[in-house]
Amino acid sequence: MAVLNVNPTRMQLSKLKKQLATATRGHKMLKDKRDELMRRFLDLVKENKALREKIENELAECGNHFVNASAVMSKEALDAALMSPKQRINLEISSKNVMSVDIPQFTTSTRTSSEGDIFPYGFAFTSFELDDAVMSLNDLLPDLIRLAEIEKNCELMSAEIEKTRRRVNSLEHVMIPRYQETIKYISMKLEENDRSSRTRLMKVKDMLLDKAHHYSEH
């Protein structure tokens, strides 16, 4: 691991030790964030799987109702019955911050509060099979919206997990080892300089003593 290109001084050593402590704390916080994101992500994946299976089964049942309706009604009558819907669904999108991720939240409301407005036709010229089909589709709508919300949340969390994972790896395998190696290098340099300084001082001391007391004559 290459050391950082810095001057081997005590001031720089103190600065690097502080940076290493900050990087170590940041590494721990990012690991905790990654682990919590993973826990929430896996919970969403489980909910997504269960909800998707439920929706697929309900869609198949809903399709069967429409097949039964088309079997007892002409195509023209079926198309005319569904041509002009009375009810309208309004979708509002808000966001919630979860571990630095802004995830969307979908809220729905209907134009009217009457449950009967889901049927865009009169009952005189339609079959009960069509009623079952429309009701089953209406009952399925909240799950479809929830599934869309979950899948978008999974997508955003997955991107944040990957970004956090890269940061954790960068700190763990690059920055922290580099700080440690540089601190070790500077410490060794400073110790070497201290030894050299002591050696020079001892030589100077010997020279001064020799000059003052003529040790070399003895």
N, CA, C and O of each residue as an XYZ file, in Angstrom:
872
protein
N       0.847     -1.197      0.000
C       0.000      0.000      0.000
C       0.879      1.242      0.000
O       1.701      1.414      0.900
N       0.722      2.101     -0.983
C       1.537      3.311     -1.092
C       1.158      4.294      0.009
O      -0.007      4.420      0.386
N       2.178      4.987      0.513
C       1.927      5.994      1.546
C       1.522      7.303      0.870
O       1.775      7.514     -0.316
N       0.893      8.168      1.648
C       0.494      9.470      1.136
C       1.721     10.349      0.956
O       2.706     10.226      1.685
N       1.645     11.243     -0.032
C       2.761     12.137     -0.327
C       2.709     13.351      0.602
O       2.188     14.406      0.237
N       3.268     13.182      1.827
C       3.248     14.244      2.831
C       4.636     14.364      3.450
O       5.452     13.446      3.364
N       4.889     15.507      4.072
C       6.150     15.707      4.770
C       6.132     14.950      6.101
O       5.135     15.004      6.822
N       7.213     14.248      6.435
C       7.248     13.475      7.693
C       7.545     14.372      8.893
O       8.649     14.351      9.439
N       6.547     15.160      9.297
C       6.710     16.039     10.452
C       5.742     15.633     11.549
O       4.776     14.909     11.312
N       6.023     16.118     12.764
C       5.141     15.788     13.892
C       3.759     16.404     13.700
O       2.750     15.806     14.074
N       3.718     17.574     13.130
C       2.423     18.210     12.876
C       1.601     17.378     11.890
O       0.401     17.176     12.073
N       2.280     16.898     10.834
C       1.590     16.064      9.845
C       1.155     14.742     10.465
O       0.085     14.225     10.140
N       1.977     14.193     11.353
C       1.629     12.947     12.026
C       0.378     13.117     12.877
O      -0.507     12.261     12.872
N       0.307     14.226     13.608
C      -0.873     14.501     14.431
C      -2.119     14.672     13.558
O      -3.202     14.193     13.896
N      -1.944     15.359     12.438
C      -3.068     15.571     11.513
C      -3.564     14.243     10.942
O      -4.771     14.017     10.851
N      -2.648     13.379     10.562
C      -3.023     12.083      9.985
C      -3.712     11.189     11.010
O      -4.642     10.457     10.671
N      -3.261     11.246     12.254
C      -3.911     10.442     13.294
C      -5.360     10.873     13.492
O      -6.240     10.038     13.704
N      -5.603     12.185     13.422
C      -6.980     12.687     13.517
C      -7.805     12.236     12.314
O      -8.961     11.841     12.460
N      -7.201     12.297     11.123
C      -7.911     11.858      9.917
C      -8.204     10.356      9.968
O      -9.261      9.909      9.522
N      -7.266      9.588     10.511
C      -7.491      8.145     10.648
C      -8.640      7.868     11.611
O      -9.474      7.000     11.352
N      -8.687      8.605     12.720
C      -9.783      8.420     13.687
C     -11.123      8.773     13.049
O     -12.117      8.079     13.260
N     -11.148      9.861     12.265
C     -12.384     10.263     11.572
C     -12.802      9.215     10.550
O     -13.977      8.860     10.454
N     -11.821      8.721      9.784
C     -12.122      7.701      8.770
C     -12.626      6.414      9.422
O     -13.521      5.758      8.889
N     -12.058      6.053     10.565
C     -12.485      4.837     11.270
C     -13.916      4.975     11.772
O     -14.715      4.046     11.656
N     -14.241      6.155     12.338
C     -15.626      6.387     12.780
C     -16.585      6.378     11.590
O     -17.665      5.791     11.649
N     -16.165      7.043     10.506
C     -17.008      7.060      9.306
C     -17.229      5.673      8.738
O     -18.321      5.355      8.267
N     -16.192      4.846      8.782
C     -16.296      3.463      8.296
C     -17.332      2.681      9.092
O     -18.144      1.950      8.525
N     -17.294      2.840     10.415
C     -18.259      2.136     11.264
C     -19.686      2.615     10.993
O     -20.614      1.811     10.901
N     -19.851      3.938     10.865
C     -21.191      4.486     10.606
C     -21.726      4.011      9.257
O     -22.904      3.675      9.136
N     -20.864      3.985      8.249
C     -21.299      3.541      6.928
C     -21.627      2.046      6.921
O     -22.560      1.619      6.241
N     -20.860      1.248      7.680
C     -21.169     -0.182      7.779
C     -22.519     -0.394      8.454
O     -23.317     -1.229      8.027
N     -22.761      0.377      9.520
C     -24.061      0.275     10.207
C     -25.192      0.680      9.269
O     -26.248      0.048      9.245
N     -24.957      1.749      8.491
C     -25.975      2.205      7.535
C     -26.222      1.137      6.473
O     -27.369      0.846      6.133
N     -25.139      0.555      5.951
C     -25.280     -0.493      4.933
C     -26.055     -1.687      5.474
O     -26.927     -2.226      4.792
N     -25.742     -2.098      6.686
C     -26.411     -3.262      7.279
C     -27.901     -2.988      7.509
O     -28.741     -3.857      7.274
N     -28.223     -1.773      7.971
C     -29.632     -1.428      8.196
C     -30.384     -1.328      6.875
O     -31.526     -1.774      6.770
N     -29.736     -0.739      5.862
C     -30.358     -0.678      4.534
C     -30.618     -2.084      3.996
O     -31.673     -2.350      3.421
N     -29.657     -2.975      4.186
C     -29.824     -4.347      3.724
C     -30.988     -5.026      4.435
O     -31.757     -5.759      3.813
N     -31.118     -4.785      5.736
C     -32.209     -5.401      6.493
C     -33.560     -4.918      5.957
O     -34.475     -5.711      5.736
N     -33.663     -3.601      5.752
C     -34.929     -3.063      5.243
C     -35.180     -3.498      3.799
O     -36.316     -3.771      3.411
N     -34.120     -3.557      3.020
C     -34.248     -3.990      1.631
C     -34.765     -5.422      1.549
O     -35.651     -5.717      0.747
N     -34.215     -6.313      2.372
C     -34.651     -7.712      2.360
C     -36.097     -7.848      2.820
O     -36.834     -8.698      2.321
N     -36.508     -7.000      3.782
C     -37.911     -7.012      4.206
C     -38.818     -6.613      3.043
O     -39.872     -7.214      2.835
N     -38.402     -5.598      2.290
C     -39.189     -5.159      1.131
C     -39.226     -6.234      0.049
O     -40.258     -6.448     -0.588
N     -38.099     -6.907     -0.155
C     -38.047     -7.969     -1.169
C     -39.017     -9.095     -0.813
O     -39.709     -9.627     -1.682
N     -39.061     -9.455      0.477
C     -39.999    -10.504      0.913
C     -41.440    -10.060      0.693
O     -42.265    -10.825      0.195
N     -41.741     -8.798      1.074
C     -43.099     -8.293      0.867
C     -43.435     -8.238     -0.616
O     -44.551     -8.561     -1.021
N     -42.455     -7.824     -1.428
C     -42.651     -7.734     -2.870
C     -42.983     -9.108     -3.462
O     -43.887     -9.237     -4.288
N     -42.240    -10.126     -3.028
C     -42.461    -11.481     -3.550
C     -43.855    -11.987     -3.192
O     -44.569    -12.524     -4.038
N     -44.236    -11.807     -1.914
C     -45.555    -12.278     -1.481
C     -46.670    -11.524     -2.190
O     -47.666    -12.119     -2.602
N     -46.500    -10.210     -2.331
C     -47.545     -9.396     -2.955
C     -47.654     -9.706     -4.445
O     -48.756     -9.760     -4.990
N     -46.514     -9.908     -5.102
C     -46.545    -10.226     -6.533
C     -47.266    -11.550     -6.774
O     -48.066    -11.663     -7.703
N     -46.987    -12.542     -5.948
C     -47.669    -13.829     -6.109
C     -49.173    -13.681     -5.898
O     -49.973    -14.270     -6.625
N     -49.550    -12.885     -4.891
C     -50.972    -12.648     -4.632
C     -51.622    -11.958     -5.826
O     -52.717    -12.340     -6.240
N     -50.958    -10.944     -6.383
C     -51.515    -10.187     -7.510
C     -51.642    -11.068     -8.746
O     -52.633    -10.993     -9.472
N     -50.634    -11.902     -8.979
C     -50.709    -12.785    -10.155
C     -51.905    -13.721    -10.056
O     -52.592    -13.969    -11.046
N     -52.149    -14.238     -8.854
C     -53.320    -15.108     -8.672
C     -54.622    -14.343     -8.867
O     -55.558    -14.833     -9.498
N     -54.667    -13.116     -8.308
C     -55.887    -12.313     -8.428
C     -56.108    -11.848     -9.864
O     -57.247    -11.762    -10.322
N     -55.013    -11.547    -10.578
C     -55.150    -11.164    -11.995
C     -55.700    -12.323    -12.824
O     -56.514    -12.128    -13.727
N     -55.243    -13.521    -12.503
C     -55.766    -14.692    -13.224
C     -57.265    -14.848    -12.964
O     -58.036    -15.136    -13.880
N     -57.669    -14.654    -11.703
C     -59.098    -14.744    -11.368
C     -59.894    -13.635    -12.038
O     -61.001    -13.847    -12.532
N     -59.298    -12.441    -12.043
C     -59.957    -11.310    -12.695
C     -60.129    -11.581    -14.191
O     -61.170    -11.284    -14.776
N     -59.080    -12.155    -14.796
C     -59.170    -12.503    -16.214
C     -60.264    -13.514    -16.484
O     -60.954    -13.437    -17.500
N     -60.422    -14.466    -15.573
C     -61.483    -15.463    -15.734
C     -62.869    -14.811    -15.697
O     -63.769    -15.196    -16.444
N     -63.023    -13.814    -14.812
C     -64.312    -13.120    -14.746
C     -64.620    -12.409    -16.066
O     -65.758    -12.433    -16.535
N     -63.615    -11.781    -16.659
C     -63.838    -11.088    -17.936
C     -64.110    -12.084    -19.059
O     -64.897    -11.812    -19.965
N     -63.448    -13.247    -18.991
C     -63.731    -14.286    -19.994
C     -65.174    -14.755    -19.872
O     -65.856    -14.944    -20.879
N     -65.637    -14.942    -18.644
C     -67.023    -15.366    -18.432
C     -67.991    -14.289    -18.907
O     -69.034    -14.591    -19.486
N     -67.631    -13.011    -18.654
C     -68.505    -11.917    -19.093
C     -68.578    -11.869    -20.610
O     -69.647    -11.661    -21.184
N     -67.428    -12.065    -21.260
C     -67.418    -12.015    -22.727
C     -68.139    -13.214    -23.333
O     -68.557    -13.178    -24.490
N     -68.282    -14.283    -22.535
C     -68.977    -15.467    -23.043
C     -70.484    -15.270    -23.083
O     -71.165    -15.872    -23.914
N     -71.020    -14.422    -22.183
C     -72.471    -14.230    -22.121
C     -72.907    -12.880    -22.708
O     -74.102    -12.612    -22.833
N     -71.932    -12.035    -23.066
C     -72.263    -10.729    -23.652
C     -71.550    -10.598    -24.990
O     -70.470    -11.156    -25.185
N     -72.148     -9.873    -25.888
C     -71.485     -9.629    -27.165
C     -70.321     -8.668    -26.967
O     -70.265     -7.919    -25.991
N     -69.408     -8.709    -27.907
C     -68.244     -7.823    -27.816
C     -68.666     -6.362    -27.854
O     -68.110     -5.529    -27.138
N     -69.639     -6.056    -28.681
C     -70.105     -4.683    -28.799
C     -70.723     -4.194    -27.491
O     -70.479     -3.065    -27.064
N     -71.533     -5.063    -26.851
C     -72.182     -4.684    -25.588
C     -71.143     -4.526    -24.472
O     -71.259     -3.638    -23.627
N     -70.132     -5.395    -24.479
C     -69.085     -5.327    -23.456
C     -68.254     -4.053    -23.615
O     -67.944     -3.372    -22.637
N     -67.902     -3.744    -24.860
C     -67.122     -2.527    -25.115
C     -67.924     -1.277    -24.745
O     -67.382     -0.332    -24.172
N     -69.195     -1.280    -25.070
C     -70.039     -0.122    -24.771
C     -70.207      0.074    -23.267
O     -70.244      1.206    -22.785
N     -70.309     -1.039    -22.524
C     -70.500     -0.955    -21.074
C     -69.283     -0.351    -20.381
O     -69.416      0.341    -19.372
N     -68.092     -0.617    -20.930
C     -66.861     -0.161    -20.286
C     -66.272      1.095    -20.917
O     -65.177      1.523    -20.552
N     -66.994      1.682    -21.859
C     -66.439      2.782    -22.635
C     -66.309      4.080    -21.829
O     -65.346      4.822    -22.024
N     -67.239      4.366    -20.945
C     -67.269      5.659    -20.244
C     -67.251      5.462    -18.738
O     -68.311      5.417    -18.113
N     -66.072      5.343    -18.142
C     -66.001      5.133    -16.692
C     -66.513      6.336    -15.913
O     -66.322      7.480    -16.325
N     -67.169      6.069    -14.777
C     -67.692      7.154    -13.927
C     -66.722      7.537    -12.823
O     -66.680      8.688    -12.388
N     -65.941      6.560    -12.373
C     -65.037      6.828    -11.251
C     -63.649      7.218    -11.752
O     -63.225      6.807    -12.833
N     -62.959      8.009    -10.956
C     -61.596      8.405    -11.283
C     -60.719      8.236    -10.041
O     -61.122      8.579     -8.930
N     -59.524      7.705    -10.248
C     -58.568      7.513     -9.155
C     -57.498      8.603     -9.246
O     -56.876      8.788    -10.292
N     -57.296      9.306     -8.164
C     -56.225     10.307     -8.100
C     -55.049      9.713     -7.323
O     -55.229      9.153     -6.242
N     -53.872      9.837     -7.872
C     -52.675      9.297     -7.240
C     -51.771     10.452     -6.793
O     -51.346     11.273     -7.606
N     -51.491     10.499     -5.504
C     -50.592     11.517     -4.962
C     -49.288     10.846     -4.522
O     -49.295      9.789     -3.892
N     -48.185     11.480     -4.867
C     -46.865     10.922     -4.554
C     -46.153     11.839     -3.570
O     -45.937     13.018     -3.849
N     -45.795     11.294     -2.433
C     -44.987     12.011     -1.452
C     -43.707     11.203     -1.236
O     -43.522     10.153     -1.851
N     -42.838     11.684     -0.376
C     -41.592     10.953     -0.140
C     -41.288     10.896      1.349
O     -41.714     11.750      2.126
N     -40.547      9.877      1.720
C     -40.115      9.690      3.102
C     -38.634      9.356      3.099
O     -38.169      8.539      2.305
N     -37.900      9.999      3.999
C     -36.456      9.766      4.055
C     -36.157      8.572      4.958
O     -36.462      8.585      6.151
N     -35.563      7.557      4.375
C     -35.174      6.357      5.116
C     -33.685      6.137      4.903
O     -33.261      5.773      3.806
N     -32.889      6.356      5.944
C     -31.440      6.150      5.865
C     -30.828      6.902      4.686
O     -30.041      6.346      3.919
N     -31.205      8.182      4.554
C     -30.704      9.074      3.493
C     -31.250      8.733      2.110
O     -30.736      9.226      1.106
N     -32.269      7.910      2.045
C     -32.899      7.575      0.766
C     -34.318      8.148      0.763
O     -35.117      7.838      1.647
N     -34.626      8.975     -0.224
C     -35.974      9.511     -0.356
C     -36.820      8.518     -1.140
O     -36.736      8.445     -2.366
N     -37.635      7.755     -0.420
C     -38.453      6.735     -1.075
C     -39.865      7.275     -1.284
O     -40.385      7.985     -0.423
N     -40.491      6.951     -2.411
C     -41.830      7.475     -2.692
C     -42.905      6.747     -1.910
O     -42.768      5.567     -1.586
N     -43.964      7.457     -1.616
C     -45.149      6.882     -0.995
C     -46.354      7.297     -1.826
O     -46.563      8.481     -2.087
N     -47.137      6.318     -2.237
C     -48.292      6.559     -3.093
C     -49.568      6.573     -2.266
O     -49.811      5.670     -1.466
N     -50.370      7.591     -2.464
C     -51.666      7.702     -1.789
C     -52.734      7.911     -2.849
O     -52.579      8.745     -3.742
N     -53.819      7.151     -2.749
C     -54.886      7.261     -3.753
C     -56.155      7.821     -3.125
O     -56.404      7.677     -1.928
N     -56.931      8.451     -3.962
C     -58.264      8.924     -3.565
C     -59.157      8.834     -4.792
O     -58.681      8.906     -5.925
N     -60.444      8.677     -4.560
C     -61.388      8.571     -5.670
C     -62.142      9.887     -5.849
O     -62.291     10.676     -4.916
N     -62.609     10.094     -7.074
C     -63.330     11.339     -7.370
C     -64.607     11.442     -6.558
O     -64.985     12.528     -6.118
N     -65.277     10.301     -6.358
C     -66.484     10.277     -5.537
C     -66.341      9.187     -4.483
O     -65.512      8.288     -4.619
N     -67.142      9.271     -3.449
C     -67.067      8.281     -2.373
C     -68.029      7.113     -2.567
O     -68.018      6.167     -1.781
N     -68.845      7.169     -3.587
C     -69.836      6.118     -3.819
C     -69.183      4.871     -4.397
O     -68.515      4.931     -5.428
N     -69.382      3.740     -3.725
C     -68.802      2.485     -4.201
C     -69.419      2.042     -5.522
O     -68.780      1.352     -6.316
N     -70.655      2.443     -5.747
C     -71.333      2.040     -6.976
C     -70.772      2.683     -8.220
O     -71.061      2.235     -9.329
N     -69.950      3.760     -8.056
C     -69.411      4.451     -9.220
C     -68.297      3.687     -9.913
O     -67.795      4.111    -10.954
N     -67.905      2.540     -9.321
C     -66.910      1.732    -10.035
C     -67.541      1.064    -11.263
O     -66.834      0.628    -12.171
N     -68.863      0.990    -11.280
C     -69.551      0.386    -12.428
C     -69.934      1.495    -13.407
O     -70.772      2.335    -13.076
N     -69.350      1.521    -14.592
C     -69.625      2.604    -15.542
C     -70.841      2.331    -16.434
O     -70.948      2.886    -17.527
N     -71.736      1.496    -15.976
C     -72.869      1.089    -16.812
C     -74.088      0.841    -15.933
O     -73.974      0.731    -14.712
N     -75.222      0.756    -16.548
C     -76.431      0.343    -15.844
C     -76.484     -1.174    -15.801
O     -75.844     -1.857    -16.601
N     -77.258     -1.691    -14.852
C     -77.286     -3.140    -14.655
C     -78.331     -3.854    -15.506
O     -78.410     -5.082    -15.492
N     -79.128     -3.096    -16.243
C     -80.237     -3.709    -16.978
C     -79.755     -4.557    -18.152
O     -80.354     -5.583    -18.475
N     -78.667     -4.119    -18.787
C     -78.256     -4.790    -20.026
C     -76.868     -5.448    -19.898
O     -76.211     -5.728    -20.901
N     -76.447     -5.684    -18.683
C     -75.141     -6.333    -18.467
C     -75.326     -7.567    -17.596
O     -76.382     -7.766    -16.996
N     -74.292     -8.389    -17.536
C     -74.364     -9.643    -16.775
C     -73.670     -9.489    -15.423
O     -72.844     -8.597    -15.229
N     -74.021    -10.369    -14.504
C     -73.362    -10.336    -13.185
C     -71.900    -10.760    -13.304
O     -71.084    -10.430    -12.444
N     -71.564    -11.505    -14.390
C     -70.160    -11.865    -14.597
C     -69.294    -10.614    -14.819
O     -68.153    -10.539    -14.363
N     -69.869     -9.643    -15.527
C     -69.139     -8.389    -15.731
C     -69.005     -7.626    -14.415
O     -67.974     -7.006    -14.156
N     -70.046     -7.673    -13.585
C     -69.964     -7.035    -12.263
C     -68.823     -7.641    -11.448
O     -68.039     -6.927    -10.823
N     -68.746     -8.972    -11.466
C     -67.668     -9.649    -10.728
C     -66.297     -9.243    -11.256
O     -65.354     -9.063    -10.485
N     -66.192     -9.101    -12.579
C     -64.918     -8.725    -13.187
C     -64.502     -7.321    -12.758
O     -63.348     -7.097    -12.392
N     -65.437     -6.380    -12.802
C     -65.133     -4.994    -12.429
C     -64.792     -4.905    -10.941
O     -63.858     -4.200    -10.557
N     -65.550     -5.619    -10.102
C     -65.262     -5.580     -8.661
C     -63.909     -6.192     -8.338
O     -63.172     -5.670     -7.501
N     -63.579     -7.301     -9.000
C     -62.289     -7.942     -8.731
C     -61.132     -7.048     -9.171
O     -60.089     -7.004     -8.519
N     -61.323     -6.337    -10.283
C     -60.288     -5.416    -10.747
C     -60.147     -4.226     -9.803
O     -59.041     -3.753     -9.543
N     -61.277     -3.752     -9.296
C     -61.244     -2.641     -8.342
C     -60.555     -3.049     -7.035
O     -59.795     -2.272     -6.456
N     -60.831     -4.275     -6.578
C     -60.208     -4.769     -5.350
C     -58.694     -4.967     -5.523
O     -57.930     -4.888     -4.561
N     -58.282     -5.225     -6.768
C     -56.877     -5.484     -7.046
C     -56.045     -4.202     -7.091
O     -54.834     -4.237     -6.872
N     -56.692     -3.075     -7.373
C     -55.967     -1.822     -7.605
C     -55.049     -1.407     -6.436
O     -53.901     -1.046     -6.694
N     -55.495     -1.439     -5.166
C     -54.589     -1.039     -4.082
C     -53.311     -1.884     -4.015
O     -52.228     -1.368     -3.739
N     -53.454     -3.181     -4.269
C     -52.273     -4.040     -4.260
C     -51.324     -3.696     -5.405
O     -50.106     -3.732     -5.234
N     -51.878     -3.361     -6.572
C     -51.038     -2.978     -7.711
C     -50.246     -1.703     -7.406
O     -49.068     -1.593     -7.743
N     -50.908     -0.757     -6.770
C     -50.233      0.496     -6.429
C     -49.171      0.245     -5.367
O     -48.071      0.793     -5.448
N     -49.490     -0.578     -4.373
C     -48.516     -0.911     -3.339
C     -47.312     -1.641     -3.949
O     -46.176     -1.399     -3.543
N     -47.550     -2.520     -4.909
C     -46.462     -3.238     -5.559
C     -45.544     -2.268     -6.304
O     -44.321     -2.392     -6.253
N     -46.150     -1.304     -6.996
C     -45.340     -0.304     -7.703
C     -44.491      0.499     -6.720
O     -43.331      0.806     -6.997
N     -45.075      0.836     -5.575
C     -44.347      1.592     -4.543
C     -43.177      0.773     -4.003
O     -42.067      1.286     -3.860
N     -43.430     -0.501     -3.703
C     -42.379     -1.361     -3.147
C     -41.249     -1.544     -4.139
O     -40.078     -1.477     -3.766
N     -41.585     -1.774     -5.400
C     -40.539     -2.033     -6.395
C     -39.685     -0.793     -6.625
O     -38.479     -0.908     -6.843
N     -40.290      0.391     -6.578
C     -39.501      1.620     -6.698
C     -38.618      1.806     -5.467
O     -37.465      2.221     -5.582
N     -39.159      1.498     -4.297
C     -38.364      1.585     -3.074
C     -37.174      0.625     -3.118
O     -36.067      0.981     -2.712
N     -37.406     -0.581     -3.610
C     -36.317     -1.561     -3.738
C     -35.235     -1.058     -4.690
O     -34.041     -1.221     -4.435
N     -35.664     -0.452     -5.776
C     -34.702      0.070     -6.755
C     -33.820      1.162     -6.137
O     -32.601      1.153     -6.304
N     -34.453      2.104     -5.418
C     -33.704      3.206     -4.808
C     -32.799      2.716     -3.687
O     -31.657      3.160     -3.567
N     -33.306      1.800     -2.863
C     -32.488      1.269     -1.767
C     -31.313      0.459     -2.301
O     -30.215      0.519     -1.748
N     -31.535     -0.287     -3.361
C     -30.465     -1.070     -3.952
C     -29.331     -0.162     -4.435
O     -28.155     -0.471     -4.242
N     -29.696      0.961     -5.064
C     -28.677      1.913     -5.534
C     -27.909      2.515     -4.358
O     -26.691      2.679     -4.426
N     -28.626      2.846     -3.276
C     -27.964      3.426     -2.101
C     -27.076      2.390     -1.410
O     -26.001      2.734     -0.919
N     -27.508      1.136     -1.364
C     -26.697      0.073     -0.766
C     -25.393     -0.085     -1.542
O     -24.325     -0.221     -0.947
N     -25.482     -0.068     -2.861
C     -24.282     -0.211     -3.691
C     -23.337      0.970     -3.489
O     -22.123      0.789     -3.395
N     -23.895      2.179     -3.424
C     -23.072      3.367     -3.208
C     -22.396      3.316     -1.835
O     -21.216      3.642     -1.705
N     -23.154      2.904     -0.814
C     -22.597      2.801      0.539
C     -21.545      1.698      0.609
O     -20.524      1.846      1.281
N     -21.798      0.602     -0.084
C     -20.835     -0.510     -0.096
C     -19.509     -0.064     -0.705
O     -18.444     -0.418     -0.199
N     -19.566      0.710     -1.789
C     -18.327      1.200     -2.403
C     -17.562      2.115     -1.451
O     -16.334      2.057     -1.383
N     -18.288      2.959     -0.716
C     -17.630      3.848      0.241
C     -16.978      3.054      1.380
O     -15.858      3.348      1.797
N     -17.702      2.045      1.870
C     -17.150      1.205      2.936
C     -15.880      0.512      2.458
O     -14.879      0.486      3.174
N     -15.917     -0.045      1.259
C     -14.749     -0.749      0.724
C     -13.581      0.206      0.491
O     -12.426     -0.148      0.729
N     -13.883      1.412      0.026
C     -12.831      2.399     -0.208
C     -12.130      2.763      1.096
O     -10.903      2.851      1.153
N     -12.935      2.975      2.150
C     -12.337      3.298      3.441
C     -11.578      2.101      4.012
O     -10.464      2.243      4.516
N     -12.196      0.921      3.928
C     -11.628     -0.268      4.561
C     -10.361     -0.756      3.872
O      -9.415     -1.183      4.534
N     -10.341     -0.692      2.533
C      -9.237     -1.300      1.789
C      -8.258     -0.297      1.190
O      -7.183     -0.681      0.730
N      -8.617      0.976      1.191
C      -7.735      1.979      0.575
C      -7.328      3.058      1.566
O      -6.155      3.178      1.919
N      -8.311      3.850      2.016
C      -7.977      5.044      2.794
C      -7.401      4.710      4.174
O      -6.343      5.222      4.543
N      -8.091      3.855      4.936
C      -7.604      3.545      6.290
C      -6.233      2.865      6.254
O      -5.353      3.269      7.013
N      -6.005      1.834      5.396
C      -4.648      1.265      5.315
C      -3.603      2.290      4.880
O      -2.464      2.262      5.346
N      -3.998      3.191      3.987
C      -3.037      4.208      3.527
C      -2.669      5.159      4.661
O      -1.504      5.520      4.829
N      -3.682      5.563      5.441
C      -3.396      6.397      6.611
C      -2.475      5.652      7.580
O      -1.511      6.221      8.091
N      -2.780      4.387      7.826
C      -1.987      3.600      8.774
C      -0.543      3.457      8.297
O       0.391      3.595      9.086
N      -0.363      3.178      7.003
C       0.987      3.033      6.460
C       1.750      4.350      6.511
O       2.944      4.369      6.807
N       1.069      5.435      6.228
C       1.724      6.749      6.249
C       2.117      7.130      7.671
O       3.206      7.652      7.905
N       1.207      6.860      8.628
C       1.518      7.134     10.043
C       2.725      6.302     10.482
O       3.611      6.810     11.170
N       2.761      5.037     10.090
C       3.890      4.174     10.431
C       5.182      4.696      9.806
O       6.231      4.710     10.451
N       5.098      5.126      8.544
C       6.268      5.649      7.841
C       6.800      6.915      8.518
O       8.002      7.045      8.750
N       5.884      7.856      8.835
C       6.306      9.104      9.473
C       6.881      8.827     10.857
O       7.887      9.425     11.238
N       6.250      7.924     11.617
C       6.758      7.582     12.958
C       8.173      7.031     12.870
O       9.039      7.394     13.667
N       8.407      6.143     11.886
C       9.749      5.584     11.714
C      10.749      6.656     11.324
O      11.880      6.670     11.809
N      10.319      7.569     10.429
C      11.198      8.662     10.013
C      11.551      9.563     11.188
O      12.703      9.965     11.357
N      10.539      9.874     11.998
C      10.786     10.742     13.157
C      11.705     10.063     14.167
O      12.582     10.709     14.740
N      11.508      8.757     14.387
C      12.394      8.015     15.289
C      13.820      7.980     14.741
O      14.791      8.119     15.485
N      13.924      7.794     13.442
C      15.243      7.784     12.805
C      15.922      9.147     12.946
O      17.114      9.233     13.241
N      15.145     10.204     12.733
C      15.693     11.555     12.884
C      16.115     11.812     14.329
O      17.142     12.441     14.585
N      15.294     11.310     15.287
C      15.639     11.487     16.701
C      16.951     10.770     17.026
O      17.799     11.318     17.729
N      17.120      9.547     16.516
C      18.355      8.812     16.761
C      19.555      9.527     16.144
O      20.631      9.602     16.738
N      19.339     10.048     14.937
C      20.430     10.782     14.276
C      20.786     12.033     15.056
O      21.959     12.374     15.210
N      19.762     12.710     15.545
C      20.001     13.935     16.323
C      20.755     13.614     17.609
O      21.679     14.338     17.981
N      20.366     12.522     18.300
C      21.049     12.139     19.533
C      22.506     11.762     19.258
O      23.405     12.090     20.034
N      22.718     11.069     18.140
C      24.084     10.687     17.777
C      24.939     11.910     17.515
O      26.082     11.988     17.966
N      24.369     12.885     16.770
C      25.112     14.113     16.487
C      25.399     14.880     17.772
O      26.497     15.403     17.966
N      24.391     14.939     18.651
C      24.595     15.657     19.916
C      25.688     14.997     20.759
O      26.501     15.679     21.383
N      25.695     13.671     20.767
C      26.727     12.963     21.533
C      28.109     13.215     20.953
O      29.079     13.365     21.696
N      28.205     13.264     19.618
C      29.490     13.541     18.990
C      29.950     14.960     19.297
O      31.121     15.203     19.588
N      28.980     15.909     19.225
C      29.320     17.292     19.545
C      29.759     17.409     21.002
O      30.712     18.119     21.322
N      29.047     16.700     21.880
C      29.400     16.726     23.297
C      30.803     16.166     23.512
O      31.592     16.727     24.273
N      31.110     15.057     22.838
C      32.432     14.465     22.959
C      33.511     15.417     22.461
O      34.582     15.536     23.054
N      33.200     16.094     21.352
C      34.174     17.045     20.808
C      34.417     18.198     21.765
O      35.550     18.633     21.971
N      33.304     18.692     22.354
C      33.450     19.808     23.297
C      34.213     19.378     24.543
O      35.058     20.122     25.041
N      33.920     18.180     25.053
C      34.640     17.681     26.211
C      36.119     17.471     25.891
O      36.998     17.773     26.698
N      36.363     16.953     24.709
C      37.740     16.709     24.304
C      38.511     18.016     24.212
O      39.671     18.112     24.612
N      37.821     19.025     23.667
C      38.477     20.324     23.523
C      38.715     20.973     24.879
O      39.748     21.601     25.106
N      37.738     20.812     25.783
C      37.841     21.474     27.092
C      38.827     20.769     28.014
O      39.532     21.428     28.779
N      38.888     19.441     27.954
C      39.700     18.701     28.911
C      40.866     17.954     28.283
O      41.599     17.236     28.963
N      41.027     18.133     26.982
C      42.131     17.486     26.264
C      42.137     15.995     26.472
O      43.172     15.390     26.751
N      40.890     15.373     26.323
C      40.803     13.927     26.522
C      41.683     13.160     25.548
O      42.153     12.061     25.841
N      41.896     13.758     24.391
C      42.636     13.031     23.378
C      44.108     12.839     23.748
O      44.795     11.994     23.175
N      44.589     13.643     24.723
C      45.979     13.512     25.146
C      46.195     12.317     26.047
O      47.317     11.820     26.146
N      45.152     11.841     26.707
C      45.297     10.746     27.663
C      45.234      9.400     26.952
O      45.338      8.356     27.596
